[in-house]
Amino acid sequence: MILRSKVPPPFLPDVRQSTILEMGLKHLNPSQWMIVDEDASTFLSHKLEQKTKRPDQIYQALPESKDAQFEFNSLLEAHLIKDHNFRRIACDKLVNSQFDLEWVGLEKDLWSTSLWIQEDICLLEKLGKHYILTAASVCSPSNWDMPNKIGKCVSDIHKPVPGYKDQISDKVDRLMRSLKPEKPLARFNWSIQPHGDLFWKTGSRNQEGKQNMHWRVERQTLMRLPQSKAIVFGIRVFIHDFSMMSKIQGFDESVAALIRKLPAEQSFYKNLQ
């Protein structure tokens, strides 16, 4: 499904950036953990469509993630009711009255819970020495192969990222060990893709020509669950056509500066070549 977003991009290219291996984390007010906006119905339709088209590619859960899934369900519902005007009008019905959406059912699994929000969600749990991806609902991926990611540690998940293991892996591990409940963090990630489709695989690289290139931004959040100690990694995707972005003063020049500064392998990874 193509995202014709009704909201502006939350992040523009930073000409000071010289590598994609920057954590860029900031503290996040818990009330802003999730974003609920005019694109809500589009994301719900997209998630349901992807579940029908490619169920194994967009949702996986290990048996040991059950407690974390249920805890996330409870914490997210409380957040949506408190901070985003959701209402539970019956024991089995949750309502987003602002955008006329409702969900019926008592299921607490990650897939069912993820339908309430626009974000994709990954649950990371410490099993042994490492944080492992134990459950994930990822309907708007950027070159993501779910069957090859589930059950893997964070370092292995990021193996395709040039320089990740040597330059940033240890920092990420320390961050996950130190993350505190009720003190979420946020960062922005960006890429350029050749179309506006929310589900992106590299197979479509540059096939549609530069005139259809899109600026893709991921608002990534990390939240520690207080009971299970799992980490909730949220990914909200924003996609905007370059023809629209070029109207923003300095956008084209900033993108060009990024292309010049990034190492060749990172530039290719970001679809800039």
C-alpha positions as protocol buffer text, in pm:
chain_id: "A"
residue {
  index: 1
  type: MET
  ca { x: 0 y: 0 z: 0 }
}
residue {
  index: 2
  type: ILE
  ca { x: 130 y: 343 z: -95 }
}
residue {
  index: 3
  type: LEU
  ca { x: 136 y: 598 z: 186 }
}
residue {
  index: 4
  type: ARG
  ca { x: 6 y: 936 z: 78 }
}
residue {
  index: 5
  type: SER
  ca { x: 74 y: 1091 z: 414 }
}
residue {
  index: 6
  type: LYS
  ca { x: -147 y: 1361 z: 555 }
}
residue {
  index: 7
  type: VAL
  ca { x: 123 y: 1471 z: 799 }
}
residue {
  index: 8
  type: PRO
  ca { x: 454 y: 1651 z: 735 }
}
residue {
  index: 9
  type: PRO
  ca { x: 791 y: 1474 z: 761 }
}
residue {
  index: 10
  type: PRO
  ca { x: 920 y: 1480 z: 1121 }
}
residue {
  index: 11
  type: PHE
  ca { x: 1286 y: 1474 z: 1019 }
}
residue {
  index: 12
  type: LEU
  ca { x: 1489 y: 1645 z: 747 }
}
residue {
  index: 13
  type: PRO
  ca { x: 1842 y: 1561 z: 631 }
}
residue {
  index: 14
  type: ASP
  ca { x: 2115 y: 1687 z: 862 }
}
residue {
  index: 15
  type: VAL
  ca { x: 2413 y: 1819 z: 667 }
}
residue {
  index: 16
  type: ARG
  ca { x: 2635 y: 1758 z: 971 }
}
residue {
  index: 17
  type: GLN
  ca { x: 2586 y: 1382 z: 944 }
}
residue {
  index: 18
  type: SER
  ca { x: 2884 y: 1192 z: 805 }
}
residue {
  index: 19
  type: THR
  ca { x: 2790 y: 834 z: 898 }
}
residue {
  index: 20
  type: ILE
  ca { x: 2472 y: 633 z: 943 }
}
residue {
  index: 21
  type: LEU
  ca { x: 2619 y: 486 z: 1261 }
}
residue {
  index: 22
  type: GLU
  ca { x: 2495 y: 759 z: 1493 }
}
residue {
  index: 23
  type: MET
  ca { x: 2260 y: 668 z: 1775 }
}
residue {
  index: 24
  type: GLY
  ca { x: 2110 y: 1016 z: 1800 }
}
residue {
  index: 25
  type: LEU
  ca { x: 1891 y: 920 z: 2095 }
}
residue {
  index: 26
  type: LYS
  ca { x: 1681 y: 1168 z: 2289 }
}
residue {
  index: 27
  type: HIS
  ca { x: 1465 y: 1130 z: 2597 }
}
residue {
  index: 28
  type: LEU
  ca { x: 1097 y: 1104 z: 2515 }
}
residue {
  index: 29
  type: ASN
  ca { x: 800 y: 1218 z: 2721 }
}
residue {
  index: 30
  type: PRO
  ca { x: 604 y: 897 z: 2795 }
}
residue {
  index: 31
  type: SER
  ca { x: 287 y: 1069 z: 2671 }
}
residue {
  index: 32
  type: GLN
  ca { x: 449 y: 1082 z: 2325 }
}
residue {
  index: 33
  type: TRP
  ca { x: 545 y: 714 z: 2317 }
}
residue {
  index: 34
  type: MET
  ca { x: 314 y: 642 z: 2023 }
}
residue {
  index: 35
  type: ILE
  ca { x: 188 y: 878 z: 1753 }
}
residue {
  index: 36
  type: VAL
  ca { x: -178 y: 877 z: 1655 }
}
residue {
  index: 37
  type: ASP
  ca { x: -260 y: 1101 z: 1359 }
}
residue {
  index: 38
  type: GLU
  ca { x: -450 y: 1137 z: 1032 }
}
residue {
  index: 39
  type: ASP
  ca { x: -274 y: 837 z: 877 }
}
residue {
  index: 40
  type: ALA
  ca { x: -422 y: 596 z: 1133 }
}
residue {
  index: 41
  type: SER
  ca { x: -678 y: 434 z: 904 }
}
residue {
  index: 42
  type: THR
  ca { x: -421 y: 393 z: 624 }
}
residue {
  index: 43
  type: PHE
  ca { x: -186 y: 200 z: 850 }
}
residue {
  index: 44
  type: LEU
  ca { x: -464 y: -21 z: 983 }
}
residue {
  index: 45
  type: SER
  ca { x: -572 y: -114 z: 629 }
}
residue {
  index: 46
  type: HIS
  ca { x: -209 y: -172 z: 532 }
}
residue {
  index: 47
  type: LYS
  ca { x: -143 y: -405 z: 825 }
}
residue {
  index: 48
  type: LEU
  ca { x: -450 y: -615 z: 752 }
}
residue {
  index: 49
  type: GLU
  ca { x: -355 y: -631 z: 384 }
}
residue {
  index: 50
  type: GLN
  ca { x: -1 y: -745 z: 461 }
}
residue {
  index: 51
  type: LYS
  ca { x: -120 y: -1013 z: 703 }
}
residue {
  index: 52
  type: THR
  ca { x: -324 y: -1162 z: 420 }
}
residue {
  index: 53
  type: LYS
  ca { x: -52 y: -1129 z: 155 }
}
residue {
  index: 54
  type: ARG
  ca { x: 261 y: -1238 z: 345 }
}
residue {
  index: 55
  type: PRO
  ca { x: 177 y: -1354 z: 701 }
}
residue {
  index: 56
  type: ASP
  ca { x: 515 y: -1513 z: 778 }
}
residue {
  index: 57
  type: GLN
  ca { x: 703 y: -1205 z: 657 }
}
residue {
  index: 58
  type: ILE
  ca { x: 525 y: -956 z: 880 }
}
residue {
  index: 59
  type: TYR
  ca { x: 453 y: -1142 z: 1205 }
}
residue {
  index: 60
  type: GLN
  ca { x: 646 y: -1395 z: 1415 }
}
residue {
  index: 61
  type: ALA
  ca { x: 646 y: -1474 z: 1787 }
}
residue {
  index: 62
  type: LEU
  ca { x: 844 y: -1721 z: 1996 }
}
residue {
  index: 63
  type: PRO
  ca { x: 657 y: -1906 z: 2275 }
}
residue {
  index: 64
  type: GLU
  ca { x: 873 y: -1746 z: 2545 }
}
residue {
  index: 65
  type: SER
  ca { x: 751 y: -1398 z: 2444 }
}
residue {
  index: 66
  type: LYS
  ca { x: 396 y: -1455 z: 2573 }
}
residue {
  index: 67
  type: ASP
  ca { x: 439 y: -1265 z: 2902 }
}
residue {
  index: 68
  type: ALA
  ca { x: 598 y: -967 z: 2726 }
}
residue {
  index: 69
  type: GLN
  ca { x: 321 y: -962 z: 2465 }
}
residue {
  index: 70
  type: PHE
  ca { x: 52 y: -951 z: 2733 }
}
residue {
  index: 71
  type: GLU
  ca { x: 234 y: -682 z: 2932 }
}
residue {
  index: 72
  type: PHE
  ca { x: 277 y: -469 z: 2620 }
}
residue {
  index: 73
  type: ASN
  ca { x: -95 y: -505 z: 2551 }
}
residue {
  index: 74
  type: SER
  ca { x: -187 y: -369 z: 2895 }
}
residue {
  index: 75
  type: LEU
  ca { x: 68 y: -87 z: 2893 }
}
residue {
  index: 76
  type: LEU
  ca { x: -23 y: 26 z: 2543 }
}
residue {
  index: 77
  type: GLU
  ca { x: -396 y: 32 z: 2614 }
}
residue {
  index: 78
  type: ALA
  ca { x: -340 y: 246 z: 2923 }
}
residue {
  index: 79
  type: HIS
  ca { x: -123 y: 484 z: 2719 }
}
residue {
  index: 80
  type: LEU
  ca { x: -374 y: 516 z: 2436 }
}
residue {
  index: 81
  type: ILE
  ca { x: -663 y: 582 z: 2675 }
}
residue {
  index: 82
  type: LYS
  ca { x: -468 y: 835 z: 2881 }
}
residue {
  index: 83
  type: ASP
  ca { x: -277 y: 1019 z: 2610 }
}
residue {
  index: 84
  type: HIS
  ca { x: -465 y: 965 z: 2284 }
}
residue {
  index: 85
  type: ASN
  ca { x: -834 y: 972 z: 2379 }
}
residue {
  index: 86
  type: PHE
  ca { x: -903 y: 606 z: 2309 }
}
residue {
  index: 87
  type: ARG
  ca { x: -1196 y: 456 z: 2499 }
}
residue {
  index: 88
  type: ARG
  ca { x: -1295 y: 107 z: 2603 }
}
residue {
  index: 89
  type: ILE
  ca { x: -1670 y: 110 z: 2568 }
}
residue {
  index: 90
  type: ALA
  ca { x: -1721 y: -259 z: 2639 }
}
residue {
  index: 91
  type: CYS
  ca { x: -1506 y: -536 z: 2777 }
}
residue {
  index: 92
  type: ASP
  ca { x: -1422 y: -641 z: 2421 }
}
residue {
  index: 93
  type: LYS
  ca { x: -1428 y: -311 z: 2227 }
}
residue {
  index: 94
  type: LEU
  ca { x: -1158 y: -40 z: 2206 }
}
residue {
  index: 95
  type: VAL
  ca { x: -1242 y: 279 z: 2018 }
}
residue {
  index: 96
  type: ASN
  ca { x: -1039 y: 558 z: 1857 }
}
residue {
  index: 97
  type: SER
  ca { x: -1325 y: 805 z: 1821 }
}
residue {
  index: 98
  type: GLN
  ca { x: -1107 y: 1079 z: 1670 }
}
residue {
  index: 99
  type: PHE
  ca { x: -1057 y: 878 z: 1350 }
}
residue {
  index: 100
  type: ASP
  ca { x: -1366 y: 656 z: 1377 }
}
residue {
  index: 101
  type: LEU
  ca { x: -1179 y: 328 z: 1430 }
}
residue {
  index: 102
  type: GLU
  ca { x: -1267 y: 40 z: 1658 }
}
residue {
  index: 103
  type: TRP
  ca { x: -1134 y: -304 z: 1747 }
}
residue {
  index: 104
  type: VAL
  ca { x: -1342 y: -590 z: 1884 }
}
residue {
  index: 105
  type: GLY
  ca { x: -1188 y: -881 z: 2070 }
}
residue {
  index: 106
  type: LEU
  ca { x: -1003 y: -977 z: 2385 }
}
residue {
  index: 107
  type: GLU
  ca { x: -686 y: -1111 z: 2224 }
}
residue {
  index: 108
  type: LYS
  ca { x: -364 y: -989 z: 2385 }
}
residue {
  index: 109
  type: ASP
  ca { x: -108 y: -1125 z: 2140 }
}
residue {
  index: 110
  type: LEU
  ca { x: 130 y: -881 z: 1974 }
}
residue {
  index: 111
  type: TRP
  ca { x: -38 y: -898 z: 1634 }
}
residue {
  index: 112
  type: SER
  ca { x: -380 y: -804 z: 1770 }
}
residue {
  index: 113
  type: THR
  ca { x: -232 y: -528 z: 1986 }
}
residue {
  index: 114
  type: SER
  ca { x: -28 y: -385 z: 1699 }
}
residue {
  index: 115
  type: LEU
  ca { x: -346 y: -313 z: 1503 }
}
residue {
  index: 116
  type: TRP
  ca { x: -432 y: -34 z: 1749 }
}
residue {
  index: 117
  type: ILE
  ca { x: -135 y: 174 z: 1640 }
}
residue {
  index: 118
  type: GLN
  ca { x: 53 y: 293 z: 1333 }
}
residue {
  index: 119
  type: GLU
  ca { x: 389 y: 174 z: 1460 }
}
residue {
  index: 120
  type: ASP
  ca { x: 553 y: -157 z: 1381 }
}
residue {
  index: 121
  type: ILE
  ca { x: 662 y: -330 z: 1701 }
}
residue {
  index: 122
  type: CYS
  ca { x: 954 y: -556 z: 1795 }
}
residue {
  index: 123
  type: LEU
  ca { x: 995 y: -718 z: 2138 }
}
residue {
  index: 124
  type: LEU
  ca { x: 1352 y: -774 z: 2253 }
}
residue {
  index: 125
  type: GLU
  ca { x: 1420 y: -994 z: 2555 }
}
residue {
  index: 126
  type: LYS
  ca { x: 1741 y: -1089 z: 2730 }
}
residue {
  index: 127
  type: LEU
  ca { x: 1786 y: -1462 z: 2690 }
}
residue {
  index: 128
  type: GLY
  ca { x: 2126 y: -1565 z: 2817 }
}
residue {
  index: 129
  type: LYS
  ca { x: 2385 y: -1297 z: 2745 }
}
residue {
  index: 130
  type: HIS
  ca { x: 2209 y: -1122 z: 2459 }
}
residue {
  index: 131
  type: TYR
  ca { x: 1889 y: -941 z: 2372 }
}
residue {
  index: 132
  type: ILE
  ca { x: 1691 y: -1155 z: 2129 }
}
residue {
  index: 133
  type: LEU
  ca { x: 1405 y: -1066 z: 1896 }
}
residue {
  index: 134
  type: THR
  ca { x: 1129 y: -1278 z: 2049 }
}
residue {
  index: 135
  type: ALA
  ca { x: 823 y: -1129 z: 1876 }
}
residue {
  index: 136
  type: ALA
  ca { x: 765 y: -880 z: 1596 }
}
residue {
  index: 137
  type: SER
  ca { x: 486 y: -724 z: 1394 }
}
residue {
  index: 138
  type: VAL
  ca { x: 661 y: -543 z: 1108 }
}
residue {
  index: 139
  type: CYS
  ca { x: 427 y: -452 z: 822 }
}
residue {
  index: 140
  type: SER
  ca { x: 625 y: -156 z: 679 }
}
residue {
  index: 141
  type: PRO
  ca { x: 978 y: -294 z: 655 }
}
residue {
  index: 142
  type: SER
  ca { x: 1282 y: -157 z: 479 }
}
residue {
  index: 143
  type: ASN
  ca { x: 1468 y: -462 z: 346 }
}
residue {
  index: 144
  type: TRP
  ca { x: 1358 y: -683 z: 633 }
}
residue {
  index: 145
  type: ASP
  ca { x: 1331 y: -1061 z: 618 }
}
residue {
  index: 146
  type: MET
  ca { x: 1132 y: -1167 z: 923 }
}
residue {
  index: 147
  type: PRO
  ca { x: 1204 y: -1544 z: 916 }
}
residue {
  index: 148
  type: ASN
  ca { x: 1577 y: -1469 z: 920 }
}
residue {
  index: 149
  type: LYS
  ca { x: 1549 y: -1217 z: 1206 }
}
residue {
  index: 150
  type: ILE
  ca { x: 1324 y: -1381 z: 1466 }
}
residue {
  index: 151
  type: GLY
  ca { x: 1521 y: -1547 z: 1744 }
}
residue {
  index: 152
  type: LYS
  ca { x: 1841 y: -1361 z: 1652 }
}
residue {
  index: 153
  type: CYS
  ca { x: 2040 y: -1126 z: 1874 }
}
residue {
  index: 154
  type: VAL
  ca { x: 2050 y: -755 z: 1795 }
}
residue {
  index: 155
  type: SER
  ca { x: 2402 y: -771 z: 1652 }
}
residue {
  index: 156
  type: ASP
  ca { x: 2308 y: -1047 z: 1409 }
}
residue {
  index: 157
  type: ILE
  ca { x: 1990 y: -864 z: 1307 }
}
residue {
  index: 158
  type: HIS
  ca { x: 2203 y: -564 z: 1206 }
}
residue {
  index: 159
  type: LYS
  ca { x: 2467 y: -770 z: 1025 }
}
residue {
  index: 160
  type: PRO
  ca { x: 2379 y: -613 z: 684 }
}
residue {
  index: 161
  type: VAL
  ca { x: 2452 y: -262 z: 818 }
}
residue {
  index: 162
  type: PRO
  ca { x: 2807 y: -163 z: 713 }
}
residue {
  index: 163
  type: GLY
  ca { x: 3033 y: -113 z: 1016 }
}
residue {
  index: 164
  type: TYR
  ca { x: 2764 y: -190 z: 1275 }
}
residue {
  index: 165
  type: LYS
  ca { x: 2946 y: -468 z: 1458 }
}
residue {
  index: 166
  type: ASP
  ca { x: 3281 y: -291 z: 1487 }
}
residue {
  index: 167
  type: GLN
  ca { x: 3164 y: 66 z: 1548 }
}
residue {
  index: 168
  type: ILE
  ca { x: 2836 y: 66 z: 1738 }
}
residue {
  index: 169
  type: SER
  ca { x: 2731 y: -283 z: 1850 }
}
residue {
  index: 170
  type: ASP
  ca { x: 2879 y: -251 z: 2200 }
}
residue {
  index: 171
  type: LYS
  ca { x: 2714 y: 90 z: 2252 }
}
residue {
  index: 172
  type: VAL
  ca { x: 2375 y: -52 z: 2159 }
}
residue {
  index: 173
  type: ASP
  ca { x: 2421 y: -344 z: 2398 }
}
residue {
  index: 174
  type: ARG
  ca { x: 2507 y: -106 z: 2684 }
}
residue {
  index: 175
  type: LEU
  ca { x: 2206 y: 109 z: 2602 }
}
residue {
  index: 176
  type: MET
  ca { x: 1967 y: -185 z: 2619 }
}
residue {
  index: 177
  type: ARG
  ca { x: 2109 y: -300 z: 2951 }
}
residue {
  index: 178
  type: SER
  ca { x: 2070 y: 48 z: 3103 }
}
residue {
  index: 179
  type: LEU
  ca { x: 1725 y: 141 z: 2967 }
}
residue {
  index: 180
  type: LYS
  ca { x: 1483 y: 225 z: 3250 }
}
residue {
  index: 181
  type: PRO
  ca { x: 1104 y: 171 z: 3258 }
}
residue {
  index: 182
  type: GLU
  ca { x: 896 y: 486 z: 3206 }
}
residue {
  index: 183
  type: LYS
  ca { x: 1197 y: 661 z: 3050 }
}
residue {
  index: 184
  type: PRO
  ca { x: 1157 y: 593 z: 2678 }
}
residue {
  index: 185
  type: LEU
  ca { x: 1403 y: 706 z: 2415 }
}
residue {
  index: 186
  type: ALA
  ca { x: 1356 y: 809 z: 2054 }
}
residue {
  index: 187
  type: ARG
  ca { x: 1567 y: 856 z: 1742 }
}
residue {
  index: 188
  type: PHE
  ca { x: 1513 y: 909 z: 1370 }
}
residue {
  index: 189
  type: ASN
  ca { x: 1644 y: 694 z: 1087 }
}
residue {
  index: 190
  type: TRP
  ca { x: 1618 y: 781 z: 720 }
}
residue {
  index: 191
  type: SER
  ca { x: 1657 y: 627 z: 377 }
}
residue {
  index: 192
  type: ILE
  ca { x: 1561 y: 692 z: 17 }
}
residue {
  index: 193
  type: GLN
  ca { x: 1338 y: 447 z: -164 }
}
residue {
  index: 194
  type: PRO
  ca { x: 1220 y: 435 z: -528 }
}
residue {
  index: 195
  type: HIS
  ca { x: 846 y: 438 z: -453 }
}
residue {
  index: 196
  type: GLY
  ca { x: 594 y: 528 z: -185 }
}
residue {
  index: 197
  type: ASP
  ca { x: 503 y: 173 z: -84 }
}
residue {
  index: 198
  type: LEU
  ca { x: 512 y: 102 z: 289 }
}
residue {
  index: 199
  type: PHE
  ca { x: 643 y: -251 z: 229 }
}
residue {
  index: 200
  type: TRP
  ca { x: 985 y: -213 z: 68 }
}
residue {
  index: 201
  type: LYS
  ca { x: 1225 y: -481 z: -49 }
}
residue {
  index: 202
  type: THR
  ca { x: 1551 y: -407 z: -227 }
}
residue {
  index: 203
  type: GLY
  ca { x: 1427 y: -590 z: -536 }
}
residue {
  index: 204
  type: SER
  ca { x: 1267 y: -264 z: -645 }
}
residue {
  index: 205
  type: ARG
  ca { x: 1593 y: -65 z: -612 }
}
residue {
  index: 206
  type: ASN
  ca { x: 1596 y: 222 z: -863 }
}
residue {
  index: 207
  type: GLN
  ca { x: 1353 y: 50 z: -1099 }
}
residue {
  index: 208
  type: GLU
  ca { x: 1107 y: 338 z: -1105 }
}
residue {
  index: 209
  type: GLY
  ca { x: 1352 y: 617 z: -1177 }
}
residue {
  index: 210
  type: LYS
  ca { x: 1459 y: 921 z: -983 }
}
residue {
  index: 211
  type: GLN
  ca { x: 1134 y: 1108 z: -1046 }
}
residue {
  index: 212
  type: ASN
  ca { x: 958 y: 863 z: -810 }
}
residue {
  index: 213
  type: MET
  ca { x: 1214 y: 865 z: -531 }
}
residue {
  index: 214
  type: HIS
  ca { x: 1077 y: 907 z: -180 }
}
residue {
  index: 215
  type: TRP
  ca { x: 1218 y: 1031 z: 150 }
}
residue {
  index: 216
  type: ARG
  ca { x: 1154 y: 763 z: 412 }
}
residue {
  index: 217
  type: VAL
  ca { x: 1183 y: 845 z: 782 }
}
residue {
  index: 218
  type: GLU
  ca { x: 1150 y: 602 z: 1071 }
}
residue {
  index: 219
  type: ARG
  ca { x: 1071 y: 739 z: 1415 }
}
residue {
  index: 220
  type: GLN
  ca { x: 1218 y: 469 z: 1638 }
}
residue {
  index: 221
  type: THR
  ca { x: 1135 y: 441 z: 2008 }
}
residue {
  index: 222
  type: LEU
  ca { x: 1259 y: 219 z: 2290 }
}
residue {
  index: 223
  type: MET
  ca { x: 1058 y: 147 z: 2603 }
}
residue {
  index: 224
  type: ARG
  ca { x: 1140 y: -98 z: 2884 }
}
residue {
  index: 225
  type: LEU
  ca { x: 847 y: -304 z: 3015 }
}
residue {
  index: 226
  type: PRO
  ca { x: 864 y: -295 z: 3398 }
}
residue {
  index: 227
  type: GLN
  ca { x: 760 y: -655 z: 3472 }
}
residue {
  index: 228
  type: SER
  ca { x: 901 y: -875 z: 3195 }
}
residue {
  index: 229
  type: LYS
  ca { x: 1195 y: -635 z: 3140 }
}
residue {
  index: 230
  type: ALA
  ca { x: 1147 y: -675 z: 2766 }
}
residue {
  index: 231
  type: ILE
  ca { x: 1228 y: -379 z: 2542 }
}
residue {
  index: 232
  type: VAL
  ca { x: 959 y: -253 z: 2307 }
}
residue {
  index: 233
  type: PHE
  ca { x: 1114 y: -120 z: 1987 }
}
residue {
  index: 234
  type: GLY
  ca { x: 863 y: 86 z: 1792 }
}
residue {
  index: 235
  type: ILE
  ca { x: 899 y: 200 z: 1430 }
}
residue {
  index: 236
  type: ARG
  ca { x: 666 y: 462 z: 1283 }
}
residue {
  index: 237
  type: VAL
  ca { x: 723 y: 516 z: 911 }
}
residue {
  index: 238
  type: PHE
  ca { x: 678 y: 843 z: 722 }
}
residue {
  index: 239
  type: ILE
  ca { x: 715 y: 853 z: 342 }
}
residue {
  index: 240
  type: HIS
  ca { x: 707 y: 1164 z: 123 }
}
residue {
  index: 241
  type: ASP
  ca { x: 759 y: 1208 z: -251 }
}
residue {
  index: 242
  type: PHE
  ca { x: 1075 y: 1393 z: -354 }
}
residue {
  index: 243
  type: SER
  ca { x: 865 y: 1625 z: -571 }
}
residue {
  index: 244
  type: MET
  ca { x: 697 y: 1748 z: -254 }
}
residue {
  index: 245
  type: MET
  ca { x: 1012 y: 1744 z: -42 }
}
residue {
  index: 246
  type: SER
  ca { x: 1199 y: 1953 z: -301 }
}
residue {
  index: 247
  type: LYS
  ca { x: 966 y: 2241 z: -222 }
}
residue {
  index: 248
  type: ILE
  ca { x: 1121 y: 2258 z: 126 }
}
residue {
  index: 249
  type: GLN
  ca { x: 1404 y: 2509 z: 120 }
}
residue {
  index: 250
  type: GLY
  ca { x: 1743 y: 2340 z: 132 }
}
residue {
  index: 251
  type: PHE
  ca { x: 1617 y: 1981 z: 106 }
}
residue {
  index: 252
  type: ASP
  ca { x: 1781 y: 1893 z: -227 }
}
residue {
  index: 253
  type: GLU
  ca { x: 2109 y: 2053 z: -123 }
}
residue {
  index: 254
  type: SER
  ca { x: 2109 y: 1870 z: 211 }
}
residue {
  index: 255
  type: VAL
  ca { x: 2048 y: 1532 z: 48 }
}
residue {
  index: 256
  type: ALA
  ca { x: 2329 y: 1599 z: -198 }
}
residue {
  index: 257
  type: ALA
  ca { x: 2560 y: 1687 z: 93 }
}
residue {
  index: 258
  type: LEU
  ca { x: 2473 y: 1360 z: 268 }
}
residue {
  index: 259
  type: ILE
  ca { x: 2550 y: 1161 z: -45 }
}
residue {
  index: 260
  type: ARG
  ca { x: 2893 y: 1323 z: -69 }
}
residue {
  index: 261
  type: LYS
  ca { x: 2980 y: 1267 z: 297 }
}
residue {
  index: 262
  type: LEU
  ca { x: 2873 y: 908 z: 358 }
}
residue {
  index: 263
  type: PRO
  ca { x: 3125 y: 627 z: 298 }
}
residue {
  index: 264
  type: ALA
  ca { x: 3054 y: 439 z: -25 }
}
residue {
  index: 265
  type: GLU
  ca { x: 2926 y: 122 z: 145 }
}
residue {
  index: 266
  type: GLN
  ca { x: 2689 y: 323 z: 365 }
}
residue {
  index: 267
  type: SER
  ca { x: 2570 y: 527 z: 68 }
}
residue {
  index: 268
  type: PHE
  ca { x: 2482 y: 206 z: -117 }
}
residue {
  index: 269
  type: TYR
  ca { x: 2308 y: 65 z: 191 }
}
residue {
  index: 270
  type: LYS
  ca { x: 2094 y: 379 z: 207 }
}
residue {
  index: 271
  type: ASN
  ca { x: 1998 y: 340 z: -161 }
}
residue {
  index: 272
  type: LEU
  ca { x: 2190 y: 653 z: -262 }
}
residue {
  index: 273
  type: GLN
  ca { x: 2378 y: 496 z: -553 }
}
